[in-house]
Each structure stands twice: as structure tokens, then as C-alpha cells.
Amino acid sequence: MPSEYYPEVFGGEMSDTCEFASLDEANEILGLLMRHWNDIAATLNKDEVYVPLLLKDQDGTVHGNDWARGFMRGMGMRTTAGLSWLTTRRTADA
């Protein structure tokens, strides 16, 4: 549920860490997060490979390790389900 992962995304309880300029801005940002979530879920449910888009910052650095740390934190939220998914994927690809 979003209420479980929003604190991870925003770095704490939303009421403590997030200040949106308006209700419209909050709805837009949360809507974009849900759209991104749904896009990834749809990709995985079609047994397609999801490849994250990792862009360079203004210094030309790609922060792939940041993405990987976030991915691992997310997987850690559901260790049993995550390991089951990885095992199933690995077995199916073998």
C-alpha cells in the first residue's frame, strides 16, 4: 500500500517531512508516483523486463547505486515475497 512505501520515498512520515505548495501540487506528485508504480507493475505482470531510466546529473554522473539502494530497501520491505519473486524469475529464465 502507498501508506507503507511513501515514508520510504519521502524520508519519513509525510506529515513530518513533506510540504507541498498546495493540495493540487500534492495530488500531482502523488499521482505521478502512482502512475510510475502502475507502469512498472504492468511491465512486470506482462513478464517483460523493467529497465530503470538512469539519467546523468548536471556533472555527468549517473547515480545507479542510488537506484539500487532504493530497490534493495523496497525489496527489504517484503523480504519473503521479494525472495520468492527473485527465485521464480531466476528459475523461469534458466
Biopython code that builds the backbone (N, CA, C, O; Angstrom):
import numpy as np
from Bio.PDB.StructureBuilder import StructureBuilder

atoms = [
    (1, "MET", "N", (0.834, -1.189, 0.000)),
    (1, "MET", "CA", (0.000, 0.000, 0.000)),
    (1, "MET", "C", (0.879, 1.253, 0.000)),
    (1, "MET", "O", (1.955, 1.263, 0.598)),
    (2, "PRO", "N", (0.418, 2.298, -0.667)),
    (2, "PRO", "CA", (1.202, 3.541, -0.680)),
    (2, "PRO", "C", (1.548, 4.041, 0.721)),
    (2, "PRO", "O", (2.627, 4.595, 0.931)),
    (3, "SER", "N", (0.646, 3.853, 1.671)),
    (3, "SER", "CA", (0.930, 4.326, 3.029)),
    (3, "SER", "C", (2.141, 3.630, 3.635)),
    (3, "SER", "O", (2.754, 4.151, 4.566)),
    (4, "GLU", "N", (2.490, 2.456, 3.112)),
    (4, "GLU", "CA", (3.674, 1.746, 3.596)),
    (4, "GLU", "C", (4.956, 2.260, 2.953)),
    (4, "GLU", "O", (5.979, 2.394, 3.624)),
    (5, "TYR", "N", (4.905, 2.550, 1.647)),
    (5, "TYR", "CA", (6.156, 2.931, 0.987)),
    (5, "TYR", "C", (6.356, 4.435, 0.868)),
    (5, "TYR", "O", (7.482, 4.868, 0.626)),
    (6, "TYR", "N", (5.329, 5.245, 1.024)),
    (6, "TYR", "CA", (5.536, 6.694, 0.971)),
    (6, "TYR", "C", (6.566, 7.175, 1.995)),
    (6, "TYR", "O", (7.400, 8.013, 1.652)),
    (7, "PRO", "N", (6.545, 6.677, 3.248)),
    (7, "PRO", "CA", (7.585, 7.121, 4.181)),
    (7, "PRO", "C", (8.996, 6.803, 3.682)),
    (7, "PRO", "O", (9.925, 7.568, 3.940)),
    (8, "GLU", "N", (9.168, 5.693, 2.975)),
    (8, "GLU", "CA", (10.481, 5.370, 2.414)),
    (8, "GLU", "C", (10.845, 6.333, 1.291)),
    (8, "GLU", "O", (11.988, 6.781, 1.192)),
    (9, "VAL", "N", (9.876, 6.645, 0.457)),
    (9, "VAL", "CA", (10.118, 7.541, -0.677)),
    (9, "VAL", "C", (10.429, 8.954, -0.195)),
    (9, "VAL", "O", (11.334, 9.608, -0.713)),
    (10, "PHE", "N", (9.679, 9.420, 0.792)),
    (10, "PHE", "CA", (9.805, 10.805, 1.236)),
    (10, "PHE", "C", (10.728, 10.983, 2.437)),
    (10, "PHE", "O", (10.910, 12.108, 2.904)),
    (11, "GLY", "N", (11.312, 9.906, 2.947)),
    (11, "GLY", "CA", (12.273, 10.028, 4.036)),
    (11, "GLY", "C", (11.670, 10.200, 5.408)),
    (11, "GLY", "O", (12.302, 10.799, 6.279)),
    (12, "GLY", "N", (10.491, 9.706, 5.630)),
    (12, "GLY", "CA", (9.832, 9.799, 6.933)),
    (12, "GLY", "C", (8.341, 9.933, 6.746)),
    (12, "GLY", "O", (7.833, 9.849, 5.628)),
    (13, "GLU", "N", (7.648, 10.140, 7.832)),
    (13, "GLU", "CA", (6.203, 10.318, 7.728)),
    (13, "GLU", "C", (5.916, 11.566, 6.903)),
    (13, "GLU", "O", (6.530, 12.614, 7.104)),
    (14, "MET", "N", (4.990, 11.440, 5.986)),
    (14, "MET", "CA", (4.717, 12.553, 5.076)),
    (14, "MET", "C", (4.336, 13.822, 5.823)),
    (14, "MET", "O", (4.724, 14.916, 5.412)),
    (15, "SER", "N", (3.597, 13.702, 6.895)),
    (15, "SER", "CA", (3.177, 14.891, 7.632)),
    (15, "SER", "C", (4.364, 15.611, 8.265)),
    (15, "SER", "O", (4.304, 16.814, 8.517)),
    (16, "ASP", "N", (5.456, 14.863, 8.525)),
    (16, "ASP", "CA", (6.636, 15.457, 9.144)),
    (16, "ASP", "C", (7.647, 15.990, 8.142)),
    (16, "ASP", "O", (8.382, 16.929, 8.450)),
    (17, "THR", "N", (7.700, 15.398, 6.927)),
    (17, "THR", "CA", (8.786, 15.726, 6.012)),
    (17, "THR", "C", (8.354, 16.448, 4.750)),
    (17, "THR", "O", (9.176, 17.106, 4.112)),
    (18, "CYS", "N", (7.099, 16.347, 4.375)),
    (18, "CYS", "CA", (6.669, 16.900, 3.088)),
    (18, "CYS", "C", (5.860, 18.171, 3.273)),
    (18, "CYS", "O", (4.913, 18.234, 4.057)),
    (19, "GLU", "N", (6.263, 19.155, 2.540)),
    (19, "GLU", "CA", (5.496, 20.385, 2.492)),
    (19, "GLU", "C", (5.249, 20.695, 1.031)),
    (19, "GLU", "O", (6.162, 21.081, 0.301)),
    (20, "PHE", "N", (4.020, 20.525, 0.617)),
    (20, "PHE", "CA", (3.638, 20.846, -0.743)),
    (20, "PHE", "C", (3.113, 22.274, -0.775)),
    (20, "PHE", "O", (2.546, 22.767, 0.200)),
    (21, "ALA", "N", (3.310, 22.919, -1.901)),
    (21, "ALA", "CA", (2.860, 24.299, -2.032)),
    (21, "ALA", "C", (1.348, 24.399, -2.006)),
    (21, "ALA", "O", (0.798, 25.418, -1.589)),
    (22, "SER", "N", (0.677, 23.355, -2.444)),
    (22, "SER", "CA", (-0.782, 23.368, -2.481)),
    (22, "SER", "C", (-1.296, 21.939, -2.542)),
    (22, "SER", "O", (-0.536, 20.994, -2.751)),
    (23, "LEU", "N", (-2.586, 21.806, -2.359)),
    (23, "LEU", "CA", (-3.209, 20.490, -2.481)),
    (23, "LEU", "C", (-3.080, 19.989, -3.913)),
    (23, "LEU", "O", (-2.882, 18.794, -4.131)),
    (24, "ASP", "N", (-3.189, 20.881, -4.891)),
    (24, "ASP", "CA", (-3.023, 20.487, -6.296)),
    (24, "ASP", "C", (-1.622, 19.930, -6.548)),
    (24, "ASP", "O", (-1.474, 18.928, -7.248)),
    (25, "GLU", "N", (-0.597, 20.565, -5.987)),
    (25, "GLU", "CA", (0.761, 20.075, -6.161)),
    (25, "GLU", "C", (0.924, 18.695, -5.516)),
    (25, "GLU", "O", (1.535, 17.805, -6.107)),
    (26, "ALA", "N", (0.389, 18.516, -4.321)),
    (26, "ALA", "CA", (0.465, 17.221, -3.641)),
    (26, "ALA", "C", (-0.216, 16.147, -4.472)),
    (26, "ALA", "O", (0.334, 15.061, -4.653)),
    (27, "ASN", "N", (-1.407, 16.440, -4.978)),
    (27, "ASN", "CA", (-2.131, 15.472, -5.806)),
    (27, "ASN", "C", (-1.365, 15.141, -7.083)),
    (27, "ASN", "O", (-1.352, 13.989, -7.517)),
    (28, "GLU", "N", (-0.730, 16.140, -7.685)),
    (28, "GLU", "CA", (0.033, 15.906, -8.912)),
    (28, "GLU", "C", (1.234, 14.993, -8.650)),
    (28, "GLU", "O", (1.468, 14.044, -9.399)),
    (29, "ILE", "N", (1.987, 15.275, -7.598)),
    (29, "ILE", "CA", (3.169, 14.475, -7.283)),
    (29, "ILE", "C", (2.779, 13.053, -6.911)),
    (29, "ILE", "O", (3.383, 12.096, -7.395)),
    (30, "LEU", "N", (1.775, 12.908, -6.054)),
    (30, "LEU", "CA", (1.345, 11.570, -5.657)),
    (30, "LEU", "C", (0.743, 10.817, -6.839)),
    (30, "LEU", "O", (0.899, 9.600, -6.939)),
    (31, "GLY", "N", (0.065, 11.520, -7.726)),
    (31, "GLY", "CA", (-0.472, 10.899, -8.942)),
    (31, "GLY", "C", (0.642, 10.402, -9.859)),
    (31, "GLY", "O", (0.532, 9.325, -10.444)),
    (32, "LEU", "N", (1.714, 11.186, -9.984)),
    (32, "LEU", "CA", (2.851, 10.760, -10.798)),
    (32, "LEU", "C", (3.528, 9.521, -10.206)),
    (32, "LEU", "O", (3.933, 8.618, -10.938)),
    (33, "LEU", "N", (3.648, 9.487, -8.881)),
    (33, "LEU", "CA", (4.224, 8.304, -8.238)),
    (33, "LEU", "C", (3.369, 7.068, -8.512)),
    (33, "LEU", "O", (3.904, 6.003, -8.818)),
    (34, "MET", "N", (2.059, 7.199, -8.405)),
    (34, "MET", "CA", (1.173, 6.064, -8.654)),
    (34, "MET", "C", (1.235, 5.640, -10.125)),
    (34, "MET", "O", (1.206, 4.445, -10.422)),
    (35, "ARG", "N", (1.318, 6.592, -11.034)),
    (35, "ARG", "CA", (1.426, 6.257, -12.452)),
    (35, "ARG", "C", (2.712, 5.489, -12.730)),
    (35, "ARG", "O", (2.714, 4.528, -13.498)),
    (36, "HIS", "N", (3.798, 5.914, -12.105)),
    (36, "HIS", "CA", (5.086, 5.231, -12.263)),
    (36, "HIS", "C", (4.991, 3.810, -11.696)),
    (36, "HIS", "O", (5.426, 2.850, -12.333)),
    (37, "TRP", "N", (4.423, 3.687, -10.505)),
    (37, "TRP", "CA", (4.235, 2.378, -9.867)),
    (37, "TRP", "C", (3.433, 1.461, -10.786)),
    (37, "TRP", "O", (3.820, 0.316, -11.021)),
    (38, "ASN", "N", (2.321, 1.963, -11.300)),
    (38, "ASN", "CA", (1.447, 1.156, -12.161)),
    (38, "ASN", "C", (2.134, 0.762, -13.467)),
    (38, "ASN", "O", (1.916, -0.339, -13.972)),
    (39, "ASP", "N", (2.952, 1.641, -14.009)),
    (39, "ASP", "CA", (3.690, 1.330, -15.230)),
    (39, "ASP", "C", (4.681, 0.191, -15.002)),
    (39, "ASP", "O", (4.786, -0.724, -15.820)),
    (40, "ILE", "N", (5.404, 0.253, -13.890)),
    (40, "ILE", "CA", (6.351, -0.823, -13.563)),
    (40, "ILE", "C", (5.600, -2.126, -13.322)),
    (40, "ILE", "O", (6.001, -3.175, -13.826)),
    (41, "ALA", "N", (4.522, -2.068, -12.559)),
    (41, "ALA", "CA", (3.736, -3.271, -12.273)),
    (41, "ALA", "C", (3.196, -3.894, -13.553)),
    (41, "ALA", "O", (3.226, -5.115, -13.707)),
    (42, "ALA", "N", (2.702, -3.070, -14.470)),
    (42, "ALA", "CA", (2.168, -3.590, -15.734)),
    (42, "ALA", "C", (3.270, -4.260, -16.548)),
    (42, "ALA", "O", (3.044, -5.305, -17.158)),
    (43, "THR", "N", (4.451, -3.667, -16.560)),
    (43, "THR", "CA", (5.586, -4.248, -17.274)),
    (43, "THR", "C", (5.934, -5.624, -16.702)),
    (43, "THR", "O", (6.102, -6.590, -17.446)),
    (44, "LEU", "N", (6.038, -5.701, -15.381)),
    (44, "LEU", "CA", (6.401, -6.962, -14.736)),
    (44, "LEU", "C", (5.302, -8.014, -14.892)),
    (44, "LEU", "O", (5.597, -9.196, -15.066)),
    (45, "ASN", "N", (4.035, -7.590, -14.831)),
    (45, "ASN", "CA", (2.924, -8.536, -14.978)),
    (45, "ASN", "C", (2.818, -9.113, -16.385)),
    (45, "ASN", "O", (2.205, -10.163, -16.577)),
    (46, "LYS", "N", (3.405, -8.441, -17.366)),
    (46, "LYS", "CA", (3.433, -8.959, -18.737)),
    (46, "LYS", "C", (4.677, -9.813, -18.967)),
    (46, "LYS", "O", (4.977, -10.188, -20.100)),
    (47, "ASP", "N", (5.401, -10.121, -17.885)),
    (47, "ASP", "CA", (6.653, -10.871, -17.958)),
    (47, "ASP", "C", (7.686, -10.193, -18.847)),
    (47, "ASP", "O", (8.504, -10.855, -19.486)),
    (48, "GLU", "N", (7.637, -8.875, -18.879)),
    (48, "GLU", "CA", (8.649, -8.100, -19.583)),
    (48, "GLU", "C", (9.698, -7.638, -18.572)),
    (48, "GLU", "O", (9.449, -7.622, -17.367)),
    (49, "VAL", "N", (10.834, -7.275, -19.061)),
    (49, "VAL", "CA", (11.918, -6.796, -18.203)),
    (49, "VAL", "C", (11.737, -5.305, -17.977)),
    (49, "VAL", "O", (11.550, -4.543, -18.925)),
    (50, "TYR", "N", (11.792, -4.900, -16.732)),
    (50, "TYR", "CA", (11.764, -3.474, -16.405)),
    (50, "TYR", "C", (13.201, -2.980, -16.325)),
    (50, "TYR", "O", (14.023, -3.548, -15.606)),
    (51, "VAL", "N", (13.493, -1.931, -17.059)),
    (51, "VAL", "CA", (14.827, -1.329, -17.039)),
    (51, "VAL", "C", (14.663, 0.114, -16.561)),
    (51, "VAL", "O", (14.006, 0.919, -17.222)),
    (52, "PRO", "N", (15.262, 0.439, -15.408)),
    (52, "PRO", "CA", (15.109, 1.803, -14.899)),
    (52, "PRO", "C", (15.830, 2.806, -15.804)),
    (52, "PRO", "O", (16.854, 2.498, -16.413)),
    (53, "LEU", "N", (15.276, 3.991, -15.871)),
    (53, "LEU", "CA", (15.886, 5.075, -16.622)),
    (53, "LEU", "C", (16.820, 5.824, -15.680)),
    (53, "LEU", "O", (16.366, 6.469, -14.735)),
    (54, "LEU", "N", (18.104, 5.743, -15.931)),
    (54, "LEU", "CA", (19.098, 6.392, -15.087)),
    (54, "LEU", "C", (19.760, 7.508, -15.892)),
    (54, "LEU", "O", (20.563, 7.251, -16.789)),
    (55, "LEU", "N", (19.413, 8.733, -15.562)),
    (55, "LEU", "CA", (19.928, 9.888, -16.286)),
    (55, "LEU", "C", (21.163, 10.459, -15.601)),
    (55, "LEU", "O", (21.372, 10.273, -14.402)),
    (56, "LYS", "N", (21.965, 11.149, -16.381)),
    (56, "LYS", "CA", (23.139, 11.833, -15.832)),
    (56, "LYS", "C", (22.692, 13.112, -15.133)),
    (56, "LYS", "O", (21.744, 13.768, -15.564)),
    (57, "ASP", "N", (23.386, 13.457, -14.051)),
    (57, "ASP", "CA", (23.105, 14.732, -13.398)),
    (57, "ASP", "C", (23.872, 15.849, -14.110)),
    (57, "ASP", "O", (24.487, 15.611, -15.149)),
    (58, "GLN", "N", (23.840, 17.044, -13.568)),
    (58, "GLN", "CA", (24.480, 18.190, -14.231)),
    (58, "GLN", "C", (25.990, 18.035, -14.352)),
    (58, "GLN", "O", (26.622, 18.702, -15.172)),
    (59, "ASP", "N", (26.571, 17.152, -13.532)),
    (59, "ASP", "CA", (28.017, 16.898, -13.603)),
    (59, "ASP", "C", (28.357, 15.713, -14.503)),
    (59, "ASP", "O", (29.529, 15.368, -14.657)),
    (60, "GLY", "N", (27.334, 15.085, -15.102)),
    (60, "GLY", "CA", (27.561, 13.952, -15.978)),
    (60, "GLY", "C", (27.645, 12.612, -15.262)),
    (60, "GLY", "O", (28.050, 11.611, -15.853)),
    (61, "THR", "N", (27.260, 12.593, -13.984)),
    (61, "THR", "CA", (27.317, 11.366, -13.192)),
    (61, "THR", "C", (25.960, 10.674, -13.200)),
    (61, "THR", "O", (24.924, 11.312, -13.010)),
    (62, "VAL", "N", (25.978, 9.367, -13.422)),
    (62, "VAL", "CA", (24.771, 8.554, -13.328)),
    (62, "VAL", "C", (24.779, 7.891, -11.956)),
    (62, "VAL", "O", (25.757, 7.245, -11.581)),
    (63, "HIS", "N", (23.699, 8.048, -11.214)),
    (63, "HIS", "CA", (23.645, 7.550, -9.841)),
    (63, "HIS", "C", (22.916, 6.212, -9.758)),
    (63, "HIS", "O", (21.897, 6.098, -9.078)),
    (64, "GLY", "N", (23.430, 5.217, -10.437)),
    (64, "GLY", "CA", (22.832, 3.885, -10.439)),
    (64, "GLY", "C", (22.837, 3.236, -9.067)),
    (64, "GLY", "O", (21.919, 2.488, -8.730)),
    (65, "ASN", "N", (23.868, 3.517, -8.267)),
    (65, "ASN", "CA", (23.910, 2.939, -6.925)),
    (65, "ASN", "C", (22.767, 3.455, -6.069)),
    (65, "ASN", "O", (22.245, 2.723, -5.229)),
    (66, "ASP", "N", (22.369, 4.706, -6.270)),
    (66, "ASP", "CA", (21.230, 5.252, -5.527)),
    (66, "ASP", "C", (19.968, 4.475, -5.872)),
    (66, "ASP", "O", (19.188, 4.119, -4.988)),
    (67, "TRP", "N", (19.771, 4.214, -7.165)),
    (67, "TRP", "CA", (18.602, 3.433, -7.584)),
    (67, "TRP", "C", (18.663, 2.038, -6.963)),
    (67, "TRP", "O", (17.660, 1.542, -6.449)),
    (68, "ALA", "N", (19.828, 1.410, -7.009)),
    (68, "ALA", "CA", (19.981, 0.048, -6.474)),
    (68, "ALA", "C", (19.709, 0.009, -4.975)),
    (68, "ALA", "O", (19.069, -0.923, -4.488)),
    (69, "ARG", "N", (20.189, 1.015, -4.235)),
    (69, "ARG", "CA", (19.915, 1.057, -2.794)),
    (69, "ARG", "C", (18.420, 1.183, -2.537)),
    (69, "ARG", "O", (17.885, 0.517, -1.651)),
    (70, "GLY", "N", (17.749, 2.025, -3.299)),
    (70, "GLY", "CA", (16.306, 2.173, -3.149)),
    (70, "GLY", "C", (15.567, 0.887, -3.479)),
    (70, "GLY", "O", (14.610, 0.516, -2.800)),
    (71, "PHE", "N", (16.021, 0.211, -4.531)),
    (71, "PHE", "CA", (15.419, -1.068, -4.909)),
    (71, "PHE", "C", (15.576, -2.079, -3.785)),
    (71, "PHE", "O", (14.620, -2.772, -3.436)),
    (72, "MET", "N", (16.766, -2.167, -3.217)),
    (72, "MET", "CA", (17.006, -3.125, -2.144)),
    (72, "MET", "C", (16.205, -2.773, -0.888)),
    (72, "MET", "O", (15.729, -3.667, -0.188)),
    (73, "ARG", "N", (16.056, -1.490, -0.601)),
    (73, "ARG", "CA", (15.220, -1.090, 0.541)),
    (73, "ARG", "C", (13.777, -1.512, 0.304)),
    (73, "ARG", "O", (13.107, -1.997, 1.216)),
    (74, "GLY", "N", (13.306, -1.329, -0.913)),
    (74, "GLY", "CA", (11.944, -1.744, -1.246)),
    (74, "GLY", "C", (11.774, -3.247, -1.141)),
    (74, "GLY", "O", (10.772, -3.723, -0.608)),
    (75, "MET", "N", (12.738, -3.994, -1.642)),
    (75, "MET", "CA", (12.674, -5.451, -1.541)),
    (75, "MET", "C", (12.706, -5.891, -0.080)),
    (75, "MET", "O", (12.066, -6.877, 0.288)),
    (76, "GLY", "N", (13.441, -5.171, 0.742)),
    (76, "GLY", "CA", (13.521, -5.493, 2.159)),
    (76, "GLY", "C", (12.208, -5.305, 2.890)),
    (76, "GLY", "O", (11.998, -5.891, 3.952)),
    (77, "MET", "N", (11.319, -4.489, 2.331)),
    (77, "MET", "CA", (10.011, -4.287, 2.959)),
    (77, "MET", "C", (9.163, -5.551, 2.873)),
    (77, "MET", "O", (8.264, -5.756, 3.688)),
    (78, "ARG", "N", (9.444, -6.383, 1.901)),
    (78, "ARG", "CA", (8.699, -7.633, 1.713)),
    (78, "ARG", "C", (9.693, -8.748, 1.414)),
    (78, "ARG", "O", (9.671, -9.334, 0.332)),
    (79, "THR", "N", (10.552, -9.033, 2.363)),
    (79, "THR", "CA", (11.640, -9.972, 2.151)),
    (79, "THR", "C", (11.166, -11.308, 1.601)),
    (79, "THR", "O", (11.711, -11.789, 0.608)),
    (80, "THR", "N", (10.179, -11.908, 2.213)),
    (80, "THR", "CA", (9.725, -13.225, 1.768)),
    (80, "THR", "C", (9.167, -13.160, 0.356)),
    (80, "THR", "O", (9.534, -13.973, -0.492)),
    (81, "ALA", "N", (8.291, -12.210, 0.095)),
    (81, "ALA", "CA", (7.704, -12.079, -1.238)),
    (81, "ALA", "C", (8.772, -11.706, -2.256)),
    (81, "ALA", "O", (8.760, -12.206, -3.380)),
    (82, "GLY", "N", (9.692, -10.833, -1.868)),
    (82, "GLY", "CA", (10.755, -10.426, -2.779)),
    (82, "GLY", "C", (11.656, -11.576, -3.155)),
    (82, "GLY", "O", (11.998, -11.747, -4.325)),
    (83, "LEU", "N", (12.044, -12.366, -2.172)),
    (83, "LEU", "CA", (12.904, -13.511, -2.462)),
    (83, "LEU", "C", (12.171, -14.534, -3.308)),
    (83, "LEU", "O", (12.763, -15.143, -4.200)),
    (84, "SER", "N", (10.887, -14.730, -3.039)),
    (84, "SER", "CA", (10.087, -15.656, -3.836)),
    (84, "SER", "C", (10.039, -15.186, -5.287)),
    (84, "SER", "O", (10.193, -15.991, -6.206)),
    (85, "TRP", "N", (9.828, -13.890, -5.496)),
    (85, "TRP", "CA", (9.757, -13.328, -6.845)),
    (85, "TRP", "C", (11.090, -13.508, -7.564)),
    (85, "TRP", "O", (11.125, -13.909, -8.727)),
    (86, "LEU", "N", (12.194, -13.207, -6.861)),
    (86, "LEU", "CA", (13.506, -13.351, -7.488)),
    (86, "LEU", "C", (13.791, -14.807, -7.841)),
    (86, "LEU", "O", (14.319, -15.094, -8.915)),
    (87, "THR", "N", (13.446, -15.720, -6.944)),
    (87, "THR", "CA", (13.675, -17.135, -7.189)),
    (87, "THR", "C", (12.842, -17.618, -8.381)),
    (87, "THR", "O", (13.338, -18.346, -9.240)),
    (88, "THR", "N", (11.591, -17.210, -8.422)),
    (88, "THR", "CA", (10.710, -17.604, -9.537)),
    (88, "THR", "C", (11.252, -17.070, -10.851)),
    (88, "THR", "O", (11.300, -17.799, -11.842)),
    (89, "ARG", "N", (11.661, -15.807, -10.874)),
    (89, "ARG", "CA", (12.190, -15.191, -12.098)),
    (89, "ARG", "C", (13.470, -15.909, -12.537)),
    (89, "ARG", "O", (13.653, -16.204, -13.718)),
    (90, "ARG", "N", (14.333, -16.179, -11.589)),
    (90, "ARG", "CA", (15.620, -16.795, -11.917)),
    (90, "ARG", "C", (15.402, -18.209, -12.471)),
    (90, "ARG", "O", (16.047, -18.609, -13.440)),
    (91, "THR", "N", (14.494, -18.954, -11.854)),
    (91, "THR", "CA", (14.199, -20.319, -12.305)),
    (91, "THR", "C", (13.569, -20.284, -13.687)),
    (91, "THR", "O", (13.908, -21.105, -14.538)),
    (92, "ALA", "N", (12.653, -19.345, -13.926)),
    (92, "ALA", "CA", (11.968, -19.249, -15.210)),
    (92, "ALA", "C", (12.926, -18.860, -16.327)),
    (92, "ALA", "O", (12.754, -19.274, -17.474)),
    (93, "ASP", "N", (13.938, -18.063, -15.988)),
    (93, "ASP", "CA", (14.887, -17.603, -17.006)),
    (93, "ASP", "C", (15.973, -18.633, -17.307)),
    (93, "ASP", "O", (16.662, -18.534, -18.322)),
    (94, "ALA", "N", (16.124, -19.610, -16.436)),
    (94, "ALA", "CA", (17.203, -20.606, -16.606)),
    (94, "ALA", "C", (16.917, -21.586, -17.708)),
    (94, "ALA", "O", (17.727, -22.477, -17.968)),
]
sb = StructureBuilder()
sb.init_structure("model")
sb.init_model(0)
sb.init_chain("A")
sb.init_seg("    ")
for serial, (resi, resn, name, xyz) in enumerate(atoms, 1):
    if name == "N":
        sb.init_residue(resn, " ", resi, " ")
    sb.init_atom(name, np.array(xyz, "f"), 0.0, 1.0, " ", f" {name:<3s}", serial, name[0])
structure = sb.get_structure()
